[in-house]
Amino acid sequence: RPLFQSLQTLADDNASFFQRSGTEVGRRFAAAFAALREHGRRLEPALRHFARLYHRFDLDEATPGNGYRSLVQTARCCLAHAVHKS
């Protein structure tokens, strides 16, 4: 949750900042941050759902790995990168 909250806050702040610039480039950046905010808002419930279920699909107790777990981890890495770049 904190990662998504950070993304929402940063995307809002950056969208507002670039929108005030009044330039075409500023409007495009503002639109990109608004889209990033919306994608994050929609992605959070899906990742939470997968995180509750992915342990069911591990090979066994000693091997915590499967495609769902990898998908959640990859999405979290991408979110952390987006937060860092924002």
Residue pairs with C-beta under 8 A, 6 or more apart in sequence:
1 44
3 76
3 79
3 80
3 83
4 40
4 41
4 43
4 44
4 79
6 83
7 36
7 37
7 40
7 79
7 82
7 83
7 86
8 37
8 40
8 41
10 83
10 86
11 33
11 34
11 36
11 37
11 40
11 86
12 33
12 37
14 29
14 30
14 33
14 86
15 29
15 30
15 31
15 33
15 34
15 37
16 30
18 26
18 27
18 29
18 30
18 33
19 26
19 27
19 30
20 26
21 27
33 86
36 82
36 86
40 79
40 82
43 75
43 79
47 72
47 75
47 76
50 68
50 71
50 72
51 72
53 68
54 66
54 68
54 69
54 72
55 64
55 69
57 66
57 67
57 68
57 69
58 64
58 65
58 66
58 69
59 65
59 66
